Amino acid sequence: MGWHIRGMRKSSTDAEFEGVCGGLAEYTRLPVWLWRTVFVVFGFACGASVVAYLTLALCMPDAEGNTVH
């Protein structure tokens, strides 16, 4: 059982903002609160997670498989 980046999608059921953290939680099977905490902490610390989140929000396919632009 390996991770395949092509299987990563935004969440349609657990979406506070764009569904990125929910999709990462579904993909990695880590709790969604952990992903949200990581993005917020690193966002305040260095700002890099803001760029990463926005990049994922633009490039990560939605739950149906269509990319959102």
mmCIF file as Biopython writes it, N, C-alpha, C and O atoms, coordinates in Angstrom:
data_model
#
loop_
_atom_site.group_PDB
_atom_site.id
_atom_site.type_symbol
_atom_site.label_atom_id
_atom_site.label_alt_id
_atom_site.label_comp_id
_atom_site.label_asym_id
_atom_site.label_entity_id
_atom_site.label_seq_id
_atom_site.pdbx_PDB_ins_code
_atom_site.Cartn_x
_atom_site.Cartn_y
_atom_site.Cartn_z
_atom_site.occupancy
_atom_site.B_iso_or_equiv
_atom_site.auth_seq_id
_atom_site.auth_asym_id
_atom_site.pdbx_PDB_model_num
ATOM 1   N N  . MET A ? 1  ? 0.843   -1.183 0.000   1.0 0.0 1  A 1 
ATOM 2   C CA . MET A ? 1  ? 0.000   0.000  0.000   1.0 0.0 1  A 1 
ATOM 3   C C  . MET A ? 1  ? 0.882   1.238  0.000   1.0 0.0 1  A 1 
ATOM 4   O O  . MET A ? 1  ? 1.484   1.574  1.020   1.0 0.0 1  A 1 
ATOM 5   N N  . GLY A ? 2  ? 0.959   1.890  -1.096  1.0 0.0 2  A 1 
ATOM 6   C CA . GLY A ? 2  ? 1.755   3.103  -1.188  1.0 0.0 2  A 1 
ATOM 7   C C  . GLY A ? 2  ? 0.872   4.303  -1.452  1.0 0.0 2  A 1 
ATOM 8   O O  . GLY A ? 2  ? -0.300  4.172  -1.806  1.0 0.0 2  A 1 
ATOM 9   N N  . TRP A ? 3  ? 1.452   5.459  -1.276  1.0 0.0 3  A 1 
ATOM 10  C CA . TRP A ? 3  ? 0.725   6.688  -1.568  1.0 0.0 3  A 1 
ATOM 11  C C  . TRP A ? 3  ? 0.956   7.041  -3.025  1.0 0.0 3  A 1 
ATOM 12  O O  . TRP A ? 3  ? 2.084   7.004  -3.518  1.0 0.0 3  A 1 
ATOM 13  N N  . HIS A ? 4  ? -0.103  7.375  -3.692  1.0 0.0 4  A 1 
ATOM 14  C CA . HIS A ? 4  ? -0.013  7.809  -5.084  1.0 0.0 4  A 1 
ATOM 15  C C  . HIS A ? 4  ? -0.615  9.199  -5.147  1.0 0.0 4  A 1 
ATOM 16  O O  . HIS A ? 4  ? -1.802  9.385  -4.880  1.0 0.0 4  A 1 
ATOM 17  N N  . ILE A ? 5  ? 0.189   10.150 -5.492  1.0 0.0 5  A 1 
ATOM 18  C CA . ILE A ? 5  ? -0.215  11.556 -5.487  1.0 0.0 5  A 1 
ATOM 19  C C  . ILE A ? 5  ? -1.440  11.779 -6.370  1.0 0.0 5  A 1 
ATOM 20  O O  . ILE A ? 5  ? -2.205  12.714 -6.130  1.0 0.0 5  A 1 
ATOM 21  N N  . ARG A ? 6  ? -1.636  10.955 -7.365  1.0 0.0 6  A 1 
ATOM 22  C CA . ARG A ? 6  ? -2.788  11.109 -8.245  1.0 0.0 6  A 1 
ATOM 23  C C  . ARG A ? 6  ? -4.106  10.817 -7.536  1.0 0.0 6  A 1 
ATOM 24  O O  . ARG A ? 6  ? -5.165  11.234 -8.006  1.0 0.0 6  A 1 
ATOM 25  N N  . GLY A ? 7  ? -4.055  10.111 -6.418  1.0 0.0 7  A 1 
ATOM 26  C CA . GLY A ? 7  ? -5.267  9.795  -5.666  1.0 0.0 7  A 1 
ATOM 27  C C  . GLY A ? 7  ? -5.702  10.900 -4.723  1.0 0.0 7  A 1 
ATOM 28  O O  . GLY A ? 7  ? -6.766  10.806 -4.112  1.0 0.0 7  A 1 
ATOM 29  N N  . MET A ? 8  ? -4.899  11.941 -4.596  1.0 0.0 8  A 1 
ATOM 30  C CA . MET A ? 8  ? -5.220  13.029 -3.669  1.0 0.0 8  A 1 
ATOM 31  C C  . MET A ? 8  ? -6.230  13.980 -4.312  1.0 0.0 8  A 1 
ATOM 32  O O  . MET A ? 8  ? -6.033  14.457 -5.429  1.0 0.0 8  A 1 
ATOM 33  N N  . ARG A ? 9  ? -7.312  14.242 -3.583  1.0 0.0 9  A 1 
ATOM 34  C CA . ARG A ? 9  ? -8.371  15.123 -4.057  1.0 0.0 9  A 1 
ATOM 35  C C  . ARG A ? 9  ? -8.851  16.005 -2.920  1.0 0.0 9  A 1 
ATOM 36  O O  . ARG A ? 9  ? -8.673  15.669 -1.749  1.0 0.0 9  A 1 
ATOM 37  N N  . LYS A ? 10 ? -9.455  17.127 -3.260  1.0 0.0 10 A 1 
ATOM 38  C CA . LYS A ? 10 ? -10.096 17.968 -2.246  1.0 0.0 10 A 1 
ATOM 39  C C  . LYS A ? 10 ? -11.283 17.209 -1.675  1.0 0.0 10 A 1 
ATOM 40  O O  . LYS A ? 10 ? -11.874 16.361 -2.343  1.0 0.0 10 A 1 
ATOM 41  N N  . SER A ? 11 ? -11.615 17.519 -0.457  1.0 0.0 11 A 1 
ATOM 42  C CA . SER A ? 11 ? -12.775 16.892 0.174   1.0 0.0 11 A 1 
ATOM 43  C C  . SER A ? 11 ? -14.033 17.689 -0.151  1.0 0.0 11 A 1 
ATOM 44  O O  . SER A ? 11 ? -14.031 18.919 -0.123  1.0 0.0 11 A 1 
ATOM 45  N N  . SER A ? 12 ? -15.093 16.974 -0.456  1.0 0.0 12 A 1 
ATOM 46  C CA . SER A ? 12 ? -16.365 17.645 -0.677  1.0 0.0 12 A 1 
ATOM 47  C C  . SER A ? 12 ? -17.213 17.635 0.593   1.0 0.0 12 A 1 
ATOM 48  O O  . SER A ? 12 ? -18.185 18.383 0.698   1.0 0.0 12 A 1 
ATOM 49  N N  . THR A ? 13 ? -16.848 16.791 1.555   1.0 0.0 13 A 1 
ATOM 50  C CA . THR A ? 13 ? -17.639 16.676 2.778   1.0 0.0 13 A 1 
ATOM 51  C C  . THR A ? 13 ? -17.020 17.402 3.959   1.0 0.0 13 A 1 
ATOM 52  O O  . THR A ? 13 ? -17.746 17.846 4.849   1.0 0.0 13 A 1 
ATOM 53  N N  . ASP A ? 14 ? -15.703 17.536 3.995   1.0 0.0 14 A 1 
ATOM 54  C CA . ASP A ? 14 ? -15.019 18.184 5.113   1.0 0.0 14 A 1 
ATOM 55  C C  . ASP A ? 14 ? -14.233 19.373 4.593   1.0 0.0 14 A 1 
ATOM 56  O O  . ASP A ? 14 ? -13.006 19.330 4.506   1.0 0.0 14 A 1 
ATOM 57  N N  . ALA A ? 15 ? -14.947 20.431 4.251   1.0 0.0 15 A 1 
ATOM 58  C CA . ALA A ? 15 ? -14.334 21.588 3.617   1.0 0.0 15 A 1 
ATOM 59  C C  . ALA A ? 15 ? -14.691 22.862 4.368   1.0 0.0 15 A 1 
ATOM 60  O O  . ALA A ? 15 ? -15.831 23.324 4.313   1.0 0.0 15 A 1 
ATOM 61  N N  . GLU A ? 16 ? -13.726 23.419 5.061   1.0 0.0 16 A 1 
ATOM 62  C CA . GLU A ? 16 ? -13.921 24.730 5.680   1.0 0.0 16 A 1 
ATOM 63  C C  . GLU A ? 16 ? -13.626 25.826 4.663   1.0 0.0 16 A 1 
ATOM 64  O O  . GLU A ? 16 ? -14.372 26.796 4.532   1.0 0.0 16 A 1 
ATOM 65  N N  . PHE A ? 17 ? -12.519 25.646 3.947   1.0 0.0 17 A 1 
ATOM 66  C CA . PHE A ? 17 ? -12.125 26.594 2.912   1.0 0.0 17 A 1 
ATOM 67  C C  . PHE A ? 17 ? -11.451 25.804 1.796   1.0 0.0 17 A 1 
ATOM 68  O O  . PHE A ? 17 ? -10.303 25.386 1.947   1.0 0.0 17 A 1 
ATOM 69  N N  . GLU A ? 18 ? -12.122 25.600 0.710   1.0 0.0 18 A 1 
ATOM 70  C CA . GLU A ? 18 ? -11.631 24.907 -0.477  1.0 0.0 18 A 1 
ATOM 71  C C  . GLU A ? 18 ? -11.494 23.389 -0.326  1.0 0.0 18 A 1 
ATOM 72  O O  . GLU A ? 18 ? -11.366 22.709 -1.344  1.0 0.0 18 A 1 
ATOM 73  N N  . GLY A ? 19 ? -11.513 22.827 0.866   1.0 0.0 19 A 1 
ATOM 74  C CA . GLY A ? 19 ? -11.435 21.379 1.047   1.0 0.0 19 A 1 
ATOM 75  C C  . GLY A ? 19 ? -10.052 20.778 0.991   1.0 0.0 19 A 1 
ATOM 76  O O  . GLY A ? 19 ? -9.912  19.558 0.904   1.0 0.0 19 A 1 
ATOM 77  N N  . VAL A ? 20 ? -9.013  21.620 1.041   1.0 0.0 20 A 1 
ATOM 78  C CA . VAL A ? 20 ? -7.637  21.122 0.952   1.0 0.0 20 A 1 
ATOM 79  C C  . VAL A ? 20 ? -7.273  20.283 2.164   1.0 0.0 20 A 1 
ATOM 80  O O  . VAL A ? 20 ? -6.796  19.159 2.009   1.0 0.0 20 A 1 
ATOM 81  N N  . CYS A ? 21 ? -7.485  20.802 3.366   1.0 0.0 21 A 1 
ATOM 82  C CA . CYS A ? 21 ? -7.119  20.056 4.575   1.0 0.0 21 A 1 
ATOM 83  C C  . CYS A ? 21 ? -7.949  18.786 4.718   1.0 0.0 21 A 1 
ATOM 84  O O  . CYS A ? 21 ? -7.436  17.753 5.148   1.0 0.0 21 A 1 
ATOM 85  N N  . GLY A ? 22 ? -9.219  18.858 4.362   1.0 0.0 22 A 1 
ATOM 86  C CA . GLY A ? 22 ? -10.058 17.663 4.394   1.0 0.0 22 A 1 
ATOM 87  C C  . GLY A ? 22 ? -9.573  16.614 3.411   1.0 0.0 22 A 1 
ATOM 88  O O  . GLY A ? 22 ? -9.583  15.421 3.716   1.0 0.0 22 A 1 
ATOM 89  N N  . GLY A ? 23 ? -9.154  17.045 2.248   1.0 0.0 23 A 1 
ATOM 90  C CA . GLY A ? 23 ? -8.606  16.114 1.253   1.0 0.0 23 A 1 
ATOM 91  C C  . GLY A ? 23 ? -7.298  15.498 1.702   1.0 0.0 23 A 1 
ATOM 92  O O  . GLY A ? 23 ? -7.066  14.306 1.503   1.0 0.0 23 A 1 
ATOM 93  N N  . LEU A ? 24 ? -6.436  16.314 2.311   1.0 0.0 24 A 1 
ATOM 94  C CA . LEU A ? 24 ? -5.182  15.775 2.839   1.0 0.0 24 A 1 
ATOM 95  C C  . LEU A ? 24 ? -5.441  14.785 3.967   1.0 0.0 24 A 1 
ATOM 96  O O  . LEU A ? 24 ? -4.738  13.782 4.087   1.0 0.0 24 A 1 
ATOM 97  N N  . ALA A ? 25 ? -6.439  15.059 4.787   1.0 0.0 25 A 1 
ATOM 98  C CA . ALA A ? 25 ? -6.780  14.150 5.885   1.0 0.0 25 A 1 
ATOM 99  C C  . ALA A ? 25 ? -7.306  12.819 5.344   1.0 0.0 25 A 1 
ATOM 100 O O  . ALA A ? 25 ? -6.942  11.758 5.851   1.0 0.0 25 A 1 
ATOM 101 N N  . GLU A ? 26 ? -8.146  12.867 4.336   1.0 0.0 26 A 1 
ATOM 102 C CA . GLU A ? 26 ? -8.661  11.644 3.727   1.0 0.0 26 A 1 
ATOM 103 C C  . GLU A ? 26 ? -7.536  10.859 3.065   1.0 0.0 26 A 1 
ATOM 104 O O  . GLU A ? 26 ? -7.517  9.629  3.127   1.0 0.0 26 A 1 
ATOM 105 N N  . TYR A ? 27 ? -6.610  11.549 2.438   1.0 0.0 27 A 1 
ATOM 106 C CA . TYR A ? 27 ? -5.516  10.902 1.711   1.0 0.0 27 A 1 
ATOM 107 C C  . TYR A ? 27 ? -4.506  10.263 2.656   1.0 0.0 27 A 1 
ATOM 108 O O  . TYR A ? 27 ? -4.050  9.145  2.416   1.0 0.0 27 A 1 
ATOM 109 N N  . THR A ? 28 ? -4.154  10.972 3.735   1.0 0.0 28 A 1 
ATOM 110 C CA . THR A ? 28 ? -3.115  10.476 4.646   1.0 0.0 28 A 1 
ATOM 111 C C  . THR A ? 28 ? -3.677  9.747  5.854   1.0 0.0 28 A 1 
ATOM 112 O O  . THR A ? 28 ? -2.931  9.110  6.598   1.0 0.0 28 A 1 
ATOM 113 N N  . ARG A ? 29 ? -4.992  9.833  6.055   1.0 0.0 29 A 1 
ATOM 114 C CA . ARG A ? 29 ? -5.669  9.232  7.208   1.0 0.0 29 A 1 
ATOM 115 C C  . ARG A ? 29 ? -5.211  9.827  8.540   1.0 0.0 29 A 1 
ATOM 116 O O  . ARG A ? 29 ? -5.267  9.167  9.578   1.0 0.0 29 A 1 
ATOM 117 N N  . LEU A ? 30 ? -4.763  11.062 8.497   1.0 0.0 30 A 1 
ATOM 118 C CA . LEU A ? 30 ? -4.480  11.839 9.700   1.0 0.0 30 A 1 
ATOM 119 C C  . LEU A ? 30 ? -5.698  12.712 9.978   1.0 0.0 30 A 1 
ATOM 120 O O  . LEU A ? 30 ? -6.438  13.040 9.050   1.0 0.0 30 A 1 
ATOM 121 N N  . PRO A ? 31 ? -5.922  13.094 11.228  1.0 0.0 31 A 1 
ATOM 122 C CA . PRO A ? 31 ? -7.096  13.925 11.521  1.0 0.0 31 A 1 
ATOM 123 C C  . PRO A ? 31 ? -7.016  15.293 10.836  1.0 0.0 31 A 1 
ATOM 124 O O  . PRO A ? 31 ? -5.944  15.884 10.710  1.0 0.0 31 A 1 
ATOM 125 N N  . VAL A ? 32 ? -8.165  15.768 10.404  1.0 0.0 32 A 1 
ATOM 126 C CA . VAL A ? 32 ? -8.217  17.041 9.695   1.0 0.0 32 A 1 
ATOM 127 C C  . VAL A ? 32 ? -7.766  18.189 10.588  1.0 0.0 32 A 1 
ATOM 128 O O  . VAL A ? 32 ? -7.165  19.147 10.103  1.0 0.0 32 A 1 
ATOM 129 N N  . TRP A ? 33 ? -8.048  18.107 11.887  1.0 0.0 33 A 1 
ATOM 130 C CA . TRP A ? 33 ? -7.626  19.178 12.799  1.0 0.0 33 A 1 
ATOM 131 C C  . TRP A ? 33 ? -6.107  19.294 12.823  1.0 0.0 33 A 1 
ATOM 132 O O  . TRP A ? 33 ? -5.581  20.389 13.018  1.0 0.0 33 A 1 
ATOM 133 N N  . LEU A ? 34 ? -5.391  18.190 12.631  1.0 0.0 34 A 1 
ATOM 134 C CA . LEU A ? 34 ? -3.929  18.232 12.610  1.0 0.0 34 A 1 
ATOM 135 C C  . LEU A ? 34 ? -3.427  19.000 11.386  1.0 0.0 34 A 1 
ATOM 136 O O  . LEU A ? 34 ? -2.512  19.817 11.495  1.0 0.0 34 A 1 
ATOM 137 N N  . TRP A ? 35 ? -4.023  18.739 10.227  1.0 0.0 35 A 1 
ATOM 138 C CA . TRP A ? 35 ? -3.630  19.457 9.015   1.0 0.0 35 A 1 
ATOM 139 C C  . TRP A ? 35 ? -3.920  20.942 9.138   1.0 0.0 35 A 1 
ATOM 140 O O  . TRP A ? 35 ? -3.104  21.775 8.743   1.0 0.0 35 A 1 
ATOM 141 N N  . ARG A ? 36 ? -5.079  21.275 9.684   1.0 0.0 36 A 1 
ATOM 142 C CA . ARG A ? 36 ? -5.427  22.691 9.848   1.0 0.0 36 A 1 
ATOM 143 C C  . ARG A ? 36 ? -4.475  23.375 10.815  1.0 0.0 36 A 1 
ATOM 144 O O  . ARG A ? 36 ? -4.066  24.514 10.588  1.0 0.0 36 A 1 
ATOM 145 N N  . THR A ? 37 ? -4.122  22.687 11.887  1.0 0.0 37 A 1 
ATOM 146 C CA . THR A ? 37 ? -3.177  23.243 12.863  1.0 0.0 37 A 1 
ATOM 147 C C  . THR A ? 37 ? -1.810  23.465 12.225  1.0 0.0 37 A 1 
ATOM 148 O O  . THR A ? 37 ? -1.182  24.501 12.445  1.0 0.0 37 A 1 
ATOM 149 N N  . VAL A ? 38 ? -1.353  22.511 11.447  1.0 0.0 38 A 1 
ATOM 150 C CA . VAL A ? 38 ? -0.049  22.643 10.772  1.0 0.0 38 A 1 
ATOM 151 C C  . VAL A ? 38 ? -0.040  23.855 9.856   1.0 0.0 38 A 1 
ATOM 152 O O  . VAL A ? 38 ? 0.908   24.639 9.878   1.0 0.0 38 A 1 
ATOM 153 N N  . PHE A ? 39 ? -1.080  24.019 9.054   1.0 0.0 39 A 1 
ATOM 154 C CA . PHE A ? 39 ? -1.122  25.163 8.146   1.0 0.0 39 A 1 
ATOM 155 C C  . PHE A ? 39 ? -1.185  26.487 8.902   1.0 0.0 39 A 1 
ATOM 156 O O  . PHE A ? 39 ? -0.541  27.453 8.492   1.0 0.0 39 A 1 
ATOM 157 N N  . VAL A ? 40 ? -1.937  26.554 9.985   1.0 0.0 40 A 1 
ATOM 158 C CA . VAL A ? 40 ? -2.041  27.801 10.749  1.0 0.0 40 A 1 
ATOM 159 C C  . VAL A ? 40 ? -0.732  28.118 11.456  1.0 0.0 40 A 1 
ATOM 160 O O  . VAL A ? 40 ? -0.264  29.255 11.401  1.0 0.0 40 A 1 
ATOM 161 N N  . VAL A ? 41 ? -0.130  27.130 12.121  1.0 0.0 41 A 1 
ATOM 162 C CA . VAL A ? 41 ? 1.121   27.359 12.863  1.0 0.0 41 A 1 
ATOM 163 C C  . VAL A ? 41 ? 2.232   27.791 11.919  1.0 0.0 41 A 1 
ATOM 164 O O  . VAL A ? 41 ? 2.918   28.782 12.171  1.0 0.0 41 A 1 
ATOM 165 N N  . PHE A ? 42 ? 2.410   27.049 10.831  1.0 0.0 42 A 1 
ATOM 166 C CA . PHE A ? 42 ? 3.473   27.420 9.903   1.0 0.0 42 A 1 
ATOM 167 C C  . PHE A ? 42 ? 3.137   28.702 9.139   1.0 0.0 42 A 1 
ATOM 168 O O  . PHE A ? 42 ? 4.041   29.398 8.676   1.0 0.0 42 A 1 
ATOM 169 N N  . GLY A ? 43 ? 1.875   29.012 9.007   1.0 0.0 43 A 1 
ATOM 170 C CA . GLY A ? 43 ? 1.484   30.279 8.384   1.0 0.0 43 A 1 
ATOM 171 C C  . GLY A ? 43 ? 1.919   31.469 9.210   1.0 0.0 43 A 1 
ATOM 172 O O  . GLY A ? 43 ? 2.412   32.464 8.678   1.0 0.0 43 A 1 
ATOM 173 N N  . PHE A ? 44 ? 1.729   31.358 10.532  1.0 0.0 44 A 1 
ATOM 174 C CA . PHE A ? 44 ? 2.177   32.440 11.417  1.0 0.0 44 A 1 
ATOM 175 C C  . PHE A ? 44 ? 3.691   32.444 11.577  1.0 0.0 44 A 1 
ATOM 176 O O  . PHE A ? 44 ? 4.289   33.509 11.733  1.0 0.0 44 A 1 
ATOM 177 N N  . ALA A ? 45 ? 4.317   31.283 11.541  1.0 0.0 45 A 1 
ATOM 178 C CA . ALA A ? 45 ? 5.755   31.188 11.768  1.0 0.0 45 A 1 
ATOM 179 C C  . ALA A ? 45 ? 6.564   31.743 10.598  1.0 0.0 45 A 1 
ATOM 180 O O  . ALA A ? 45 ? 7.477   32.544 10.799  1.0 0.0 45 A 1 
ATOM 181 N N  . CYS A ? 46 ? 6.236   31.325 9.388   1.0 0.0 46 A 1 
ATOM 182 C CA . CYS A ? 46 ? 7.076   31.760 8.258   1.0 0.0 46 A 1 
ATOM 183 C C  . CYS A ? 46 ? 6.295   32.132 7.008   1.0 0.0 46 A 1 
ATOM 184 O O  . CYS A ? 46 ? 6.867   32.684 6.068   1.0 0.0 46 A 1 
ATOM 185 N N  . GLY A ? 47 ? 5.035   31.847 6.979   1.0 0.0 47 A 1 
ATOM 186 C CA . GLY A ? 47 ? 4.229   32.218 5.825   1.0 0.0 47 A 1 
ATOM 187 C C  . GLY A ? 47 ? 4.283   31.248 4.662   1.0 0.0 47 A 1 
ATOM 188 O O  . GLY A ? 47 ? 3.517   31.388 3.708   1.0 0.0 47 A 1 
ATOM 189 N N  . ALA A ? 48 ? 5.176   30.264 4.721   1.0 0.0 48 A 1 
ATOM 190 C CA . ALA A ? 48 ? 5.318   29.325 3.614   1.0 0.0 48 A 1 
ATOM 191 C C  . ALA A ? 48 ? 4.071   28.469 3.433   1.0 0.0 48 A 1 
ATOM 192 O O  . ALA A ? 48 ? 3.741   28.083 2.311   1.0 0.0 48 A 1 
ATOM 193 N N  . SER A ? 49 ? 3.380   28.172 4.520   1.0 0.0 49 A 1 
ATOM 194 C CA . SER A ? 49 ? 2.200   27.325 4.383   1.0 0.0 49 A 1 
ATOM 195 C C  . SER A ? 49 ? 1.068   28.059 3.681   1.0 0.0 49 A 1 
ATOM 196 O O  . SER A ? 49 ? 0.191   27.420 3.098   1.0 0.0 49 A 1 
ATOM 197 N N  . VAL A ? 50 ? 1.067   29.367 3.724   1.0 0.0 50 A 1 
ATOM 198 C CA . VAL A ? 50 ? 0.051   30.132 3.003   1.0 0.0 50 A 1 
ATOM 199 C C  . VAL A ? 50 ? 0.231   29.919 1.505   1.0 0.0 50 A 1 
ATOM 200 O O  . VAL A ? 50 ? -0.740  29.692 0.782   1.0 0.0 50 A 1 
ATOM 201 N N  . VAL A ? 51 ? 1.455   29.990 1.051   1.0 0.0 51 A 1 
ATOM 202 C CA . VAL A ? 51 ? 1.762   29.755 -0.366  1.0 0.0 51 A 1 
ATOM 203 C C  . VAL A ? 51 ? 1.444   28.311 -0.734  1.0 0.0 51 A 1 
ATOM 204 O O  . VAL A ? 51 ? 0.861   28.059 -1.788  1.0 0.0 51 A 1 
ATOM 205 N N  . ALA A ? 52 ? 1.818   27.355 0.122   1.0 0.0 52 A 1 
ATOM 206 C CA . ALA A ? 52 ? 1.541   25.945 -0.140  1.0 0.0 52 A 1 
ATOM 207 C C  . ALA A ? 52 ? 0.045   25.681 -0.198  1.0 0.0 52 A 1 
ATOM 208 O O  . ALA A ? 52 ? -0.426  24.961 -1.077  1.0 0.0 52 A 1 
ATOM 209 N N  . TYR A ? 53 ? -0.706  26.262 0.737   1.0 0.0 53 A 1 
ATOM 210 C CA . TYR A ? 53 ? -2.153  26.061 0.761   1.0 0.0 53 A 1 
ATOM 211 C C  . TYR A ? 53 ? -2.804  26.635 -0.489  1.0 0.0 53 A 1 
ATOM 212 O O  . TYR A ? 53 ? -3.647  25.981 -1.104  1.0 0.0 53 A 1 
ATOM 213 N N  . LEU A ? 54 ? -2.427  27.836 -0.866  1.0 0.0 54 A 1 
ATOM 214 C CA . LEU A ? 54 ? -3.009  28.446 -2.054  1.0 0.0 54 A 1 
ATOM 215 C C  . LEU A ? 54 ? -2.655  27.663 -3.316  1.0 0.0 54 A 1 
ATOM 216 O O  . LEU A ? 54 ? -3.481  27.533 -4.220  1.0 0.0 54 A 1 
ATOM 217 N N  . THR A ? 55 ? -1.431  27.141 -3.379  1.0 0.0 55 A 1 
ATOM 218 C CA . THR A ? 55 ? -1.023  26.315 -4.512  1.0 0.0 55 A 1 
ATOM 219 C C  . THR A ? 55 ? -1.864  25.045 -4.572  1.0 0.0 55 A 1 
ATOM 220 O O  . THR A ? 55 ? -2.338  24.660 -5.640  1.0 0.0 55 A 1 
ATOM 221 N N  . LEU A ? 56 ? -2.048  24.393 -3.421  1.0 0.0 56 A 1 
ATOM 222 C CA . LEU A ? 56 ? -2.883  23.199 -3.385  1.0 0.0 56 A 1 
ATOM 223 C C  . LEU A ? 56 ? -4.332  23.524 -3.738  1.0 0.0 56 A 1 
ATOM 224 O O  . LEU A ? 56 ? -4.988  22.752 -4.438  1.0 0.0 56 A 1 
ATOM 225 N N  . ALA A ? 57 ? -4.830  24.651 -3.262  1.0 0.0 57 A 1 
ATOM 226 C CA . ALA A ? 57 ? -6.209  25.038 -3.556  1.0 0.0 57 A 1 
ATOM 227 C C  . ALA A ? 57 ? -6.422  25.238 -5.056  1.0 0.0 57 A 1 
ATOM 228 O O  . ALA A ? 57 ? -7.501  24.947 -5.573  1.0 0.0 57 A 1 
ATOM 229 N N  . LEU A ? 58 ? -5.415  25.725 -5.747  1.0 0.0 58 A 1 
ATOM 230 C CA . LEU A ? 58 ? -5.534  25.950 -7.185  1.0 0.0 58 A 1 
ATOM 231 C C  . LEU A ? 58 ? -5.282  24.688 -8.012  1.0 0.0 58 A 1 
ATOM 232 O O  . LEU A ? 58 ? -5.918  24.488 -9.047  1.0 0.0 58 A 1 
ATOM 233 N N  . CYS A ? 59 ? -4.358  23.838 -7.562  1.0 0.0 59 A 1 
ATOM 234 C CA . CYS A ? 59 ? -3.919  22.707 -8.382  1.0 0.0 59 A 1 
ATOM 235 C C  . CYS A ? 59 ? -4.537  21.363 -8.021  1.0 0.0 59 A 1 
ATOM 236 O O  . CYS A ? 59 ? -4.588  20.460 -8.855  1.0 0.0 59 A 1 
ATOM 237 N N  . MET A ? 60 ? -5.001  21.228 -6.800  1.0 0.0 60 A 1 
ATOM 238 C CA . MET A ? 60 ? -5.536  19.947 -6.339  1.0 0.0 60 A 1 
ATOM 239 C C  . MET A ? 60 ? -6.911  19.717 -6.964  1.0 0.0 60 A 1 
ATOM 240 O O  . MET A ? 60 ? -7.768  20.598 -6.899  1.0 0.0 60 A 1 
ATOM 241 N N  . PRO A ? 61 ? -7.137  18.547 -7.568  1.0 0.0 61 A 1 
ATOM 242 C CA . PRO A ? 61 ? -8.450  18.300 -8.164  1.0 0.0 61 A 1 
ATOM 243 C C  . PRO A ? 61 ? -9.541  18.232 -7.100  1.0 0.0 61 A 1 
ATOM 244 O O  . PRO A ? 61 ? -9.282  17.860 -5.955  1.0 0.0 61 A 1 
ATOM 245 N N  . ASP A ? 62 ? -10.744 18.588 -7.483  1.0 0.0 62 A 1 
ATOM 246 C CA . ASP A ? 62 ? -11.843 18.508 -6.523  1.0 0.0 62 A 1 
ATOM 247 C C  . ASP A ? 62 ? -12.301 17.057 -6.375  1.0 0.0 62 A 1 
ATOM 248 O O  . ASP A ? 62 ? -11.736 16.162 -7.004  1.0 0.0 62 A 1 
ATOM 249 N N  . ALA A ? 63 ? -13.286 16.829 -5.576  1.0 0.0 63 A 1 
ATOM 250 C CA . ALA A ? 63 ? -13.729 15.474 -5.258  1.0 0.0 63 A 1 
ATOM 251 C C  . ALA A ? 63 ? -14.226 14.705 -6.489  1.0 0.0 63 A 1 
ATOM 252 O O  . ALA A ? 63 ? -14.132 13.478 -6.528  1.0 0.0 63 A 1 
ATOM 253 N N  . GLU A ? 64 ? -14.741 15.400 -7.473  1.0 0.0 64 A 1 
ATOM 254 C CA . GLU A ? 64 ? -15.235 14.734 -8.685  1.0 0.0 64 A 1 
ATOM 255 C C  . GLU A ? 64 ? -14.150 14.490 -9.707  1.0 0.0 64 A 1 
ATOM 256 O O  . GLU A ? 64 ? -14.394 13.817 -10.708 1.0 0.0 64 A 1 
ATOM 257 N N  . GLY A ? 65 ? -12.957 15.017 -9.488  1.0 0.0 65 A 1 
ATOM 258 C CA . GLY A ? 65 ? -11.860 14.802 -10.422 1.0 0.0 65 A 1 
ATOM 259 C C  . GLY A ? 65 ? -11.579 15.958 -11.335 1.0 0.0 65 A 1 
ATOM 260 O O  . GLY A ? 65 ? -10.652 15.881 -12.141 1.0 0.0 65 A 1 
ATOM 261 N N  . ASN A ? 66 ? -12.333 17.027 -11.247 1.0 0.0 66 A 1 
ATOM 262 C CA . ASN A ? 66 ? -12.098 18.203 -12.078 1.0 0.0 66 A 1 
ATOM 263 C C  . ASN A ? 66 ? -11.194 19.165 -11.335 1.0 0.0 66 A 1 
ATOM 264 O O  . ASN A ? 66 ? -11.339 19.345 -10.126 1.0 0.0 66 A 1 
ATOM 265 N N  . THR A ? 67 ? -10.265 19.784 -12.040 1.0 0.0 67 A 1 
ATOM 266 C CA . THR A ? 67 ? -9.427  20.785 -11.389 1.0 0.0 67 A 1 
ATOM 267 C C  . THR A ? 67 ? -10.212 22.068 -11.260 1.0 0.0 67 A 1 
ATOM 268 O O  . THR A ? 67 ? -11.012 22.413 -12.129 1.0 0.0 67 A 1 
ATOM 269 N N  . VAL A ? 68 ? -9.976  22.771 -10.168 1.0 0.0 68 A 1 
ATOM 270 C CA . VAL A ? 68 ? -10.694 24.007 -9.899  1.0 0.0 68 A 1 
ATOM 271 C C  . VAL A ? 68 ? -9.762  25.183 -10.173 1.0 0.0 68 A 1 
ATOM 272 O O  . VAL A ? 68 ? -8.666  25.254 -9.617  1.0 0.0 68 A 1 
ATOM 273 N N  . HIS A ? 69 ? -10.194 26.095 -11.021 1.0 0.0 69 A 1 
ATOM 274 C CA . HIS A ? 69 ? -9.384  27.282 -11.344 1.0 0.0 69 A 1 
ATOM 275 C C  . HIS A ? 69 ? -10.218 28.503 -11.206 1.0 0.0 69 A 1 
ATOM 276 O O  . HIS A ? 69 ? -9.732  29.611 -11.431 1.0 0.0 69 A 1 
#
